[in-house]
Structures are given as structure tokens and as C-alpha cells.
Amino acid sequence: MAHCPYCLTPVAKKDVVCPACGAEKGYLYFNRKSRGLLFLLAFGLLIPWLVALPFLFYVQGMGTLFWLAVAVAVGLTILTIQRLIVGTTWYR
């Protein structure tokens, strides 16, 4: 049995919402709602690399746009991997 970090109410480990205060457990907090693993993988890995890969093939490494797209994709990949290692967190 775990405890909600906000109200210290006992919460089952499988629960994703605290019954007392309404805190949510998830990987990300976006638009005032806790988001799950698929949202994290889509917006942390899939979409950034789908944006960066056309620059890799068509611009072929030349110019500022290429390096900017790659830097954003690499940064989001690092943050996503870190978030996966940490696991789910409580949000309110």
C-alpha cells in the first residue's frame, strides 16, 4: 500500500487517482491532466524524430535548421529516457 504524497491517504499501488484529493499518477502532466506512457513515447520520441529525419535526408546536414531539429530531437529523447527511468509520478 502506497500513500498519496499530497494528502497522505493510503492508495493501492495500481490506482492512478487518489480517492481523497484527486491527485493523478502518470508520466507527464500536460493540459492539466496526467498522461500515460503512450503520450510520453509519442511526444518524446516519435514526433521529434519524424520532424528531424526529413532534414537529415533532404538538407543533408547543412544549415542551422538541420542542427536545430537534431538538437531538439536529441534533447527530447534524453528527457524521455530519463522520464522512463524515473517512472510514474504524482501530479495535482
N, C-alpha and C positions, 0 to 999 in steps of 0.2 A: 504494500500500500504506500503510495507516494502522497505528498502534500502539495497543495497549491502554494506557490511562492508569494502570492499576494494576500490571501486570506487564511492560509494555513489549514484549510479544510482537507481532510483525508479524501484522496481521489484515487480511483483504481488506475493502474498503470495503462490500461487500454483506453481509458477515457480521454477525449480530446478537448472537452469543455468542462470547466469547473462548475458543479451544480450550484455553488453558493454565490460566487462573484461573476461568473460568466467569462473568465479568462480562457483563452484558446491556446492549444498546443499545436505547433506546426514548425515548418522550416523557415518560412518568411512571413513578414507582415506587410501586406500591400492593400491599399484602398480600404483601410480599417477592418481587414479580415485576415485571419491566419490562413496561409496557403500551404499546400502539401508538396510532396516530393515531385510530382509531375510538373507543377508550376515552376519549381526550382530548376529542374533539368531543362525545361523548355526555354525559360528566360535567362538561364545562367550558362547554358552550353549550346543548345541547338540554334537559337535565333542569332546570337552574336557571331557564330561561325558561318551561318548561312549568309550573313551580311559580309563577312570578311573574305570568304572564298572567291566570290566574283572578282574582287580586287586582286587577289593572288593570281588568277588565271588571265584576266584581261588587261590589267595595268602592269602586271609582271614586276612588282616590287619597286616601281618608280613613282616617286612623288609622295607628298605629305599625306594624302588621303589613304594610301595603302598602309603606311606605318601607323596612322591614327586608328584605322579599322583593326589592324592586328593588335595594337596596344590595348584597345578596349576589349577585344575578344579574349586576349590572354589574361587581362585583369579580371574579367568576369569569370573566366574559367578557374582562376586561383581562388576567388571568393566563393565560388560554388563548391569546389573541393573542400575548402575549409568548413563550409556550412554543412556538408555531408558528414565530415568527420565529427563535428560537434554534435550533430543530431538535432532532434526537435527541441524547441524552446517554448516557454510560456509567454504569451503576449496578451496585452489588455487594451 
